[in-house]
Amino acid sequence: MGFSVPGQPQNTAPRGAPVATSRAGGYAAPTTRQQEAALATVAPSEPVKYEAGGEEIELSPELIKAYLVNGDADKVTDQEVMMYLNLCRFNHLNPWLKEVYLIKYGDKPATMVPGKESFMKRAERNQHFAGIESGIVVHNSNNNQIEYREGSAVYEDFGEKLIGGWAKVYRTDRQFPNYSECALSEYLGKKGNGEVNQQWSTKPATMIRKVAMVQALREAFPTDLGAMYAAEEQGVEEPDSLPQGSQTEPTFNRRPRKPKAPARPDVEIIDATPNDEADPLAALENAGPESSDMQEGQEK
């Protein structure tokens, strides 16, 4: 049984339905999914400005479509562009430094992935970050032992087989490090036809070590990295470079700095060694007979 408050509009929405309220305290009509999608595709009238790593970045939908789409730029939707723009903006990521990618192929949904460097940069900005250790897990067929080692070197010619990766992240305010261990079989990247993709087939040890590092960093710094997942975790390949654009070159402005003090003017160095011009007695002693007769004539 419902009731109404005098002076307030009555809520007629079905029980259990989400209800939105206005700032004045009254009820507003709930928006549909179509309306929410339409609102998400509204492009800003001016480029969005934000700060990333001390730089002022300007991004617009036109700039993103022209330069920052890896794959089929003509297939990316306005909604995906806006989602990418807001991902860069709210996470303070610089796409020109390959800190985040927008990947689109065919009619499949676009994938937005941060680069590994963005994880490390965010961790280093945290005052509690105290370092990271990472490596791989290999099986040695000679002694049938599993070995954990730092780095990403696998010596297959000596009977070693890569089976996983590991990482430890240390914080100054925690007693134990955040540890992550990943199995190669779980994250091995494959193409649509089931074949292993190029990155995982040519450098699998580097890739699985990276996955372990990203997971350990995210668990150690959930506030800074909680919503960021690497390309390898999403089953896509991280692009090696930015896509080639066809329009004017992008620009971004550096934050203004205090003017430097003017350079000190050049100072001429004077030799302080006594000479004839500086010492009048020495000048008289070195003077010839003609100068002495001239001086006597002037005295008379």
C-alpha positions as CSV (number, residue, x, y, z in Angstrom):
1,M,0.0,0.0,0.0
2,G,1.5,3.3,-1.1
3,F,1.1,6.8,0.3
4,S,1.6,10.3,-1.1
5,V,3.2,13.4,0.5
6,P,1.4,16.7,0.2
7,G,3.1,19.0,-2.2
8,Q,5.2,16.3,-3.8
9,P,4.4,14.4,-7.0
10,Q,3.4,10.8,-6.4
11,N,5.7,7.9,-7.6
12,T,3.8,5.7,-10.0
13,A,6.7,3.5,-11.1
14,P,6.3,-0.2,-10.6
15,R,7.7,-1.8,-7.5
16,G,11.4,-2.6,-7.9
17,A,11.9,-0.3,-10.9
18,P,14.8,2.2,-10.6
19,V,13.7,5.7,-9.8
20,A,15.7,8.9,-10.3
21,T,15.3,11.9,-8.1
22,S,15.8,15.6,-9.0
23,R,17.9,18.0,-6.9
24,A,14.7,19.7,-5.7
25,G,13.6,16.4,-4.1
26,G,10.9,15.4,-6.6
27,Y,11.0,12.4,-8.8
28,A,12.2,12.4,-12.4
29,A,11.2,10.1,-15.2
30,P,13.6,7.1,-15.4
31,T,15.7,7.1,-18.6
32,T,15.7,4.1,-20.9
33,R,18.7,2.3,-22.3
34,Q,18.2,4.0,-25.6
35,Q,18.2,7.4,-24.0
36,E,21.4,6.6,-22.0
37,A,23.1,5.4,-25.2
38,A,22.1,8.7,-26.9
39,L,23.5,10.7,-24.0
40,A,26.7,8.8,-24.1
41,T,27.3,9.6,-27.8
42,V,26.9,13.4,-27.4
43,A,30.3,14.8,-28.5
44,P,31.7,17.8,-26.7
45,S,31.5,21.1,-28.6
46,E,35.2,21.9,-27.8
47,P,38.3,19.7,-27.2
48,V,38.4,18.2,-23.7
49,K,41.4,19.4,-21.7
50,Y,43.0,17.5,-18.8
51,E,46.4,16.9,-17.3
52,A,48.5,13.8,-17.7
53,G,52.1,13.5,-16.4
54,G,52.5,17.3,-16.2
55,E,51.2,17.9,-19.7
56,E,48.0,19.5,-20.7
57,I,46.3,17.1,-23.2
58,E,43.6,18.1,-25.6
59,L,41.4,15.4,-27.1
60,S,38.4,15.5,-29.4
61,P,36.4,12.8,-31.2
62,E,37.8,14.0,-34.5
63,L,41.4,13.8,-33.2
64,I,40.8,10.3,-31.8
65,K,39.3,9.0,-35.1
66,A,42.1,10.5,-37.1
67,Y,45.1,9.4,-35.1
68,L,44.3,7.0,-32.2
69,V,42.3,4.1,-33.6
70,N,44.2,1.0,-34.1
71,G,42.5,-1.1,-36.8
72,D,39.4,0.0,-38.6
73,A,39.0,3.7,-37.8
74,D,35.9,4.0,-40.0
75,K,34.1,1.3,-38.0
76,V,34.5,2.9,-34.6
77,T,31.2,4.3,-33.2
78,D,30.7,7.7,-31.5
79,Q,29.9,6.0,-28.3
80,E,33.1,4.0,-28.3
81,V,35.1,7.2,-29.0
82,M,33.5,9.0,-26.1
83,M,34.1,6.0,-23.8
84,Y,37.8,6.1,-24.8
85,L,38.0,9.9,-24.3
86,N,36.6,9.6,-20.8
87,L,38.9,6.7,-20.0
88,C,41.9,8.9,-20.9
89,R,40.5,11.9,-19.1
90,F,39.4,10.4,-15.8
91,N,42.5,8.1,-15.5
92,H,44.9,10.9,-16.6
93,L,46.4,8.8,-19.4
94,N,48.4,10.3,-22.4
95,P,47.5,8.4,-25.6
96,W,50.4,10.0,-27.5
97,L,52.9,8.3,-25.2
98,K,51.1,4.9,-25.8
99,E,49.7,4.8,-22.3
100,V,46.3,3.6,-23.6
101,Y,45.0,2.2,-26.9
102,L,41.7,2.1,-28.8
103,I,41.5,-1.1,-30.9
104,K,38.7,-1.7,-33.4
105,Y,38.3,-4.5,-35.9
106,G,35.3,-5.0,-38.1
107,D,31.9,-4.9,-36.3
108,K,33.3,-6.3,-33.1
109,P,33.1,-4.0,-30.0
110,A,36.1,-1.8,-29.6
111,T,38.7,-2.7,-27.0
112,M,40.4,-0.1,-24.8
113,V,43.6,-1.2,-23.1
114,P,46.2,0.6,-21.1
115,G,49.9,0.0,-21.9
116,K,52.2,-1.6,-19.4
117,E,54.0,1.7,-18.8
118,S,50.9,3.3,-17.6
119,F,50.7,0.8,-14.8
120,M,54.3,1.4,-13.7
121,K,53.9,5.2,-13.9
122,R,50.9,5.1,-11.7
123,A,52.6,2.8,-9.2
124,E,55.7,5.1,-9.0
125,R,53.6,8.1,-8.3
126,N,52.2,6.4,-5.1
127,Q,54.3,7.3,-2.1
128,H,54.0,3.8,-0.7
129,F,55.5,2.0,-3.7
130,A,58.7,0.2,-2.7
131,G,59.7,-1.8,-5.8
132,I,58.7,-4.8,-7.8
133,E,60.3,-8.2,-8.6
134,S,59.1,-10.3,-11.5
135,G,60.1,-13.3,-13.5
136,I,59.0,-16.6,-15.1
137,V,58.3,-20.2,-14.1
138,V,60.0,-23.0,-16.1
139,H,60.1,-26.7,-16.0
140,N,63.5,-28.3,-16.3
141,S,63.2,-31.8,-18.0
142,N,66.7,-32.7,-17.0
143,N,65.9,-32.9,-13.3
144,N,62.1,-32.7,-13.5
145,Q,62.1,-29.6,-11.3
146,I,60.1,-26.4,-11.5
147,E,62.2,-23.3,-11.2
148,Y,61.3,-19.7,-10.4
149,R,63.7,-17.1,-11.9
150,E,63.8,-13.4,-12.5
151,G,63.7,-11.9,-15.9
152,S,62.3,-13.7,-19.0
153,A,65.0,-16.0,-20.3
154,V,64.1,-19.6,-21.2
155,Y,66.8,-22.0,-22.4
156,E,64.9,-24.5,-24.5
157,D,68.0,-26.0,-25.9
158,F,68.9,-27.2,-22.4
159,G,65.5,-28.9,-21.7
160,E,63.6,-25.9,-20.2
161,K,59.9,-25.3,-20.9
162,L,58.0,-22.1,-20.0
163,I,54.9,-22.7,-17.9
164,G,54.1,-19.4,-16.2
165,G,55.1,-16.0,-14.8
166,W,55.3,-14.4,-11.3
167,A,55.6,-11.0,-9.7
168,K,55.9,-9.4,-6.3
169,V,55.0,-5.7,-5.5
170,Y,56.2,-4.1,-2.3
171,R,54.6,-1.3,-0.3
172,T,56.1,0.6,2.6
173,D,52.9,0.4,4.6
174,R,52.3,-3.4,4.3
175,Q,54.1,-6.2,6.0
176,F,53.9,-8.7,3.1
177,P,54.2,-8.1,-0.7
178,N,51.4,-8.6,-3.2
179,Y,52.2,-11.8,-5.1
180,S,50.8,-12.9,-8.4
181,E,51.5,-16.1,-10.4
182,C,50.0,-16.8,-13.8
183,A,49.9,-20.0,-15.9
184,L,50.9,-19.7,-19.5
185,S,48.1,-21.9,-20.7
186,E,45.5,-19.5,-19.2
187,Y,46.7,-16.4,-21.0
188,L,48.3,-17.6,-24.2
189,G,46.9,-15.2,-26.8
190,K,45.3,-16.8,-29.9
191,K,43.8,-15.7,-33.1
192,G,40.2,-16.3,-34.2
193,N,41.3,-19.5,-36.0
194,G,42.9,-20.9,-32.8
195,E,46.5,-20.2,-33.8
196,V,48.8,-18.4,-31.3
197,N,49.2,-14.8,-32.3
198,Q,52.5,-13.2,-33.2
199,Q,53.4,-11.6,-29.9
200,W,52.8,-14.7,-27.9
201,S,54.5,-17.0,-30.4
202,T,57.7,-14.9,-30.7
203,K,58.1,-13.8,-27.0
204,P,55.8,-15.8,-24.7
205,A,58.1,-15.4,-21.7
206,T,58.0,-11.6,-21.9
207,M,54.2,-11.6,-22.3
208,I,53.4,-13.9,-19.3
209,R,55.8,-12.0,-17.1
210,K,54.0,-8.8,-18.1
211,V,50.6,-10.3,-17.1
212,A,51.9,-11.3,-13.7
213,M,53.4,-7.8,-13.2
214,V,50.1,-6.0,-14.1
215,Q,48.1,-8.2,-11.8
216,A,50.4,-7.7,-8.9
217,L,50.5,-4.0,-9.4
218,R,46.7,-3.8,-9.6
219,E,46.3,-5.8,-6.4
220,A,48.8,-3.6,-4.6
221,F,47.2,-0.3,-5.8
222,P,43.5,-1.0,-6.3
223,T,42.6,2.7,-6.0
224,D,44.9,3.7,-8.8
225,L,44.7,0.6,-11.0
226,G,41.5,-1.1,-10.0
227,A,39.7,-0.5,-13.4
228,M,42.7,-1.0,-15.7
229,Y,43.4,-4.3,-17.5
230,A,46.2,-5.0,-19.9
231,A,45.8,-6.1,-23.5
232,E,47.1,-9.6,-22.7
233,E,44.4,-10.0,-20.0
234,Q,41.7,-9.1,-22.5
235,G,42.9,-11.5,-25.2
236,V,44.1,-8.8,-27.7
237,E,47.5,-7.8,-29.0
238,E,49.0,-4.5,-27.8
239,P,49.9,-2.3,-30.8
240,D,53.6,-1.6,-31.3
241,S,53.0,2.0,-32.4
242,L,50.4,4.6,-32.9
243,P,48.3,4.4,-36.1
244,Q,49.2,6.7,-39.0
245,G,47.0,9.7,-39.3
246,S,46.2,11.7,-42.4
247,Q,45.2,15.1,-40.9
248,T,47.2,17.9,-39.3
249,E,49.6,16.9,-36.6
250,P,48.2,16.9,-33.0
251,T,49.4,19.4,-30.5
252,F,49.4,19.5,-26.7
253,N,50.6,22.2,-24.4
254,R,53.1,22.0,-21.6
255,R,52.1,23.6,-18.3
256,P,53.5,27.1,-18.0
257,R,56.6,27.3,-15.9
258,K,58.1,30.2,-14.0
259,P,60.4,32.4,-16.1
260,K,64.1,31.8,-15.6
261,A,66.3,34.5,-14.1
262,P,68.1,36.6,-16.8
263,A,71.5,35.4,-17.6
264,R,74.4,37.4,-16.0
265,P,76.2,39.7,-18.5
266,D,79.6,38.9,-19.6
267,V,82.3,40.4,-17.3
268,E,85.6,41.4,-18.8
269,I,88.5,40.0,-16.8
270,I,91.2,42.6,-16.2
271,D,94.8,41.6,-15.5
272,A,95.8,43.1,-12.2
273,T,99.6,42.6,-12.8
274,P,101.4,46.0,-12.4
275,N,102.6,47.5,-15.7
276,D,104.1,50.8,-16.9
277,E,100.7,52.4,-17.5
278,A,99.5,51.6,-14.0
279,D,102.8,52.5,-12.2
280,P,104.0,56.1,-13.0
281,L,107.4,55.5,-11.4
282,A,108.0,52.5,-13.6
283,A,107.1,54.6,-16.6
284,L,109.7,57.3,-15.7
285,E,112.4,54.7,-15.2
286,N,111.7,53.1,-18.6
287,A,111.4,56.4,-20.4
288,G,114.3,57.3,-22.8
289,P,116.5,60.4,-22.8
290,E,114.1,62.4,-25.0
291,S,111.3,62.0,-22.5
292,S,113.6,63.2,-19.6
293,D,114.7,66.3,-21.5
294,M,111.1,67.1,-22.3
295,Q,110.2,66.8,-18.6
296,E,113.1,69.2,-17.6
297,G,112.0,71.8,-20.2
298,Q,108.5,71.8,-18.8
299,E,109.8,72.3,-15.2
300,K,111.8,75.4,-16.3
